[in-house]
Amino acid sequence: MAEDFLIGVGKDNRNVPSNNSNNSSQKPPNPPKKGNDGGYDKAANNKTRLKGCGFGCLGIIVLFTIIFYFVGSKIESAEANDLRITYLKQDMKRLTSNLTEKDSLSQFVKMCLDIGVSEENELNKDAFKYFTRRNGNKLLIIVEIRDMQDIEASTRKGIIEIIEECLDYQDDGENTIDEYYICVEGKWNTLLVKTPNGSDLGGKFANDQLLLPFYNEYVKDSLPSLD
């Protein structure tokens, strides 16, 4: 701790001017209020501070409320003006681990990941969810893996690579698929996206808007929903 130096200042009473007129117009600052035990009442002294904080905090809350309102309104407006977002959300809700015979493409992707994903990753492959949709020469593949938290973000793109490699073997020259739109969902958000028009493979927060061109032909028909 730094030392406090006390400096004594001598006073000459003969040279002290009389400033009664000036002093009378200046009110001394209010001293801190004392409590019943002779100590200072902290609650009373902090009351002014709390009042100031109350107004300040209220202003901040109102400001953030307004911001969230406008952001939410813009998102809703974008969805209302772009049916492709509606279609993508609908398909995200169709993810399932209970595949049927009509889900042949999803079953194929499941087989690829069952074989390609190492047991050492400790991923519960039985809990993976799948959805696929074909649109002419385009194929949409969505896979949900909720327990990816133990997989390093930089290596998560290996899931995409497994699917792509497997799809190369599946192409037999008939009913050729030229464009793949592949998406990997995590527990809370989209983790990986790879499409012909751009990719987001960081493994943490991927831009699922890259999938929207898959639905371009459907938008032309202005369908309210897709079966």
C-alpha positions in Angstrom: 0.0 0.0 0.0 1.1 3.5 -0.7 1.8 5.6 2.4 -0.4 8.6 3.2 1.4 11.8 3.8 -0.3 14.2 6.1 0.7 17.8 5.5 0.0 20.3 8.3 -1.1 23.7 7.2 -0.5 26.6 9.5 -3.2 29.3 9.8 -2.7 33.0 10.6 -6.0 34.1 12.2 -5.1 37.8 11.6 -5.1 37.3 7.8 -8.3 35.3 7.5 -10.8 37.4 5.5 -14.4 37.5 6.5 -16.6 35.8 3.8 -19.9 35.6 5.7 -21.8 36.9 2.7 -20.3 34.3 0.3 -20.6 31.4 2.8 -24.2 32.1 3.5 -25.2 31.5 -0.1 -23.4 28.2 -0.3 -25.1 25.2 1.3 -22.8 22.5 2.7 -23.3 19.0 1.2 -25.7 16.8 3.1 -23.7 14.5 5.4 -24.4 10.7 5.3 -27.3 9.6 7.4 -26.5 7.8 10.6 -28.2 4.6 11.7 -29.6 3.9 15.2 -26.3 2.3 16.3 -24.3 5.4 15.5 -23.0 4.0 12.2 -23.9 5.2 8.8 -27.2 3.9 7.3 -26.0 2.3 4.1 -29.6 1.6 2.9 -30.6 5.2 3.2 -27.4 6.5 1.6 -27.8 4.1 -1.4 -31.4 5.0 -2.0 -30.5 7.7 -4.5 -28.2 5.3 -6.3 -30.9 2.7 -6.5 -33.4 5.2 -7.9 -30.9 6.2 -10.6 -30.2 2.5 -11.4 -33.9 1.8 -11.5 -34.6 4.4 -14.2 -31.4 3.4 -16.1 -32.2 -0.3 -16.0 -35.8 0.3 -17.1 -34.5 2.3 -20.0 -32.2 -0.6 -21.0 -35.0 -3.1 -20.8 -37.3 -1.0 -22.9 -34.5 -0.5 -25.5 -33.8 -4.2 -25.8 -37.5 -5.0 -26.0 -37.9 -2.6 -28.9 -34.8 -4.1 -30.7 -36.1 -7.7 -30.2 -39.5 -6.6 -31.5 -38.2 -5.1 -34.7 -35.8 -8.0 -35.3 -38.6 -10.5 -34.8 -40.8 -8.6 -37.1 -38.2 -8.6 -39.8 -37.7 -12.3 -39.5 -41.4 -13.0 -39.7 -41.7 -10.6 -42.7 -38.8 -12.5 -44.5 -40.5 -15.8 -43.9 -43.8 -14.5 -45.1 -42.2 -13.2 -48.3 -40.1 -16.3 -49.0 -42.0 -19.6 -49.1 -38.7 -21.5 -49.3 -38.1 -20.7 -45.6 -41.5 -22.2 -44.8 -40.7 -25.3 -46.9 -37.3 -25.8 -45.1 -38.9 -25.5 -41.7 -41.6 -28.0 -42.7 -38.9 -30.5 -43.8 -36.9 -30.0 -40.6 -39.9 -31.1 -38.6 -40.1 -34.3 -40.7 -36.8 -35.6 -39.4 -37.2 -39.1 -38.0 -35.3 -42.2 -36.8 -38.2 -44.5 -37.7 -37.6 -44.9 -41.4 -40.1 -46.8 -43.6 -39.8 -48.5 -47.0 -40.8 -45.3 -48.8 -37.7 -43.6 -47.2 -35.3 -45.5 -49.4 -32.9 -42.5 -49.8 -32.9 -41.8 -46.1 -32.3 -45.5 -45.4 -29.3 -45.3 -47.8 -27.9 -42.3 -46.0 -28.4 -44.1 -42.7 -26.5 -47.1 -44.0 -23.6 -44.8 -45.0 -23.3 -43.3 -41.6 -23.8 -46.6 -39.7 -20.8 -47.9 -41.6 -18.7 -44.8 -41.9 -19.0 -43.3 -38.4 -16.5 -44.9 -36.1 -17.6 -46.5 -32.8 -14.8 -44.6 -31.1 -16.8 -41.4 -31.5 -19.3 -42.7 -29.0 -22.2 -41.2 -31.0 -25.5 -42.9 -30.6 -26.2 -43.8 -34.2 -29.6 -45.2 -33.3 -30.7 -41.7 -32.3 -29.7 -40.1 -35.6 -32.7 -38.6 -37.5 -33.0 -38.3 -41.2 -35.0 -36.6 -44.0 -34.4 -36.7 -47.7 -36.3 -35.0 -50.6 -35.6 -35.3 -54.3 -36.4 -32.4 -56.6 -35.6 -33.4 -60.2 -31.8 -33.7 -60.4 -31.4 -32.2 -56.9 -31.3 -34.1 -53.6 -31.8 -32.6 -50.1 -30.3 -34.6 -47.2 -30.9 -33.5 -43.6 -29.4 -35.4 -40.7 -29.9 -34.6 -37.0 -27.1 -35.6 -34.6 -27.9 -34.3 -31.1 -24.8 -35.6 -29.3 -22.1 -33.9 -31.3 -20.9 -31.9 -28.3 -18.0 -34.3 -27.7 -16.8 -34.1 -31.3 -14.3 -31.3 -32.0 -15.9 -28.7 -34.2 -13.1 -28.8 -36.8 -13.6 -32.5 -37.4 -17.4 -32.5 -37.6 -17.3 -32.0 -41.3 -16.3 -35.6 -41.6 -20.0 -36.4 -41.4 -20.5 -34.6 -44.7 -17.5 -36.3 -46.3 -18.9 -39.7 -45.4 -22.3 -38.9 -47.0 -20.7 -37.5 -50.1 -18.3 -40.5 -50.6 -21.2 -42.9 -50.1 -23.4 -41.1 -52.6 -20.6 -41.3 -55.2 -21.0 -45.1 -55.1 -24.7 -44.9 -55.3 -24.8 -43.0 -58.6 -25.4 -45.7 -61.3 -25.9 -43.4 -64.2 -29.7 -43.6 -64.2 -31.8 -40.9 -62.6 -28.6 -38.9 -62.0 -28.5 -36.4 -59.2 -26.3 -33.5 -60.1 -26.8 -31.3 -57.0 -26.6 -32.3 -53.4 -27.9 -30.1 -50.5 -26.6 -31.7 -47.3 -27.3 -30.4 -43.8 -26.3 -31.6 -40.4 -28.4 -30.4 -37.4 -27.2 -30.5 -33.8 -29.1 -30.3 -30.6 -29.9 -26.6 -30.8 -28.8 -25.3 -34.2 -27.5 -26.2 -37.7 -23.9 -27.3 -37.5 -22.9 -28.1 -41.1 -24.2 -27.2 -44.6 -22.8 -28.1 -48.0 -24.6 -27.1 -51.2 -23.6 -26.2 -54.9 -24.1 -22.5 -54.1 -21.9 -22.4 -51.0 -20.8 -24.3 -47.9 -20.5 -23.6 -44.1 -18.4 -26.3 -42.5 -17.1 -24.6 -39.4 -19.0 -27.1 -37.3 -20.6 -24.7 -34.9 -23.2 -22.3 -36.4 -23.9 -23.0 -40.0 -26.1 -20.9 -42.3 -29.1 -23.1 -43.3 -30.2 -20.3 -45.7 -27.8 -21.9 -48.2 -30.3 -24.7 -48.6 -33.1 -22.5 -49.9 -32.2 -22.7 -53.7 -33.2 -26.4 -53.4 -36.9 -25.2 -53.2 -36.8 -22.8 -56.1 -39.0 -24.8 -58.4 -41.6 -25.4 -55.6 -41.8 -21.6 -55.1 -42.9 -21.2 -58.7 -45.9 -23.3 -58.0 -46.7 -21.3 -54.8 -47.6 -24.4 -52.8 -48.6 -23.7 -49.2 -47.0 -27.0 -48.0 -45.0 -29.9 -49.4 -46.0 -33.6 -48.8 
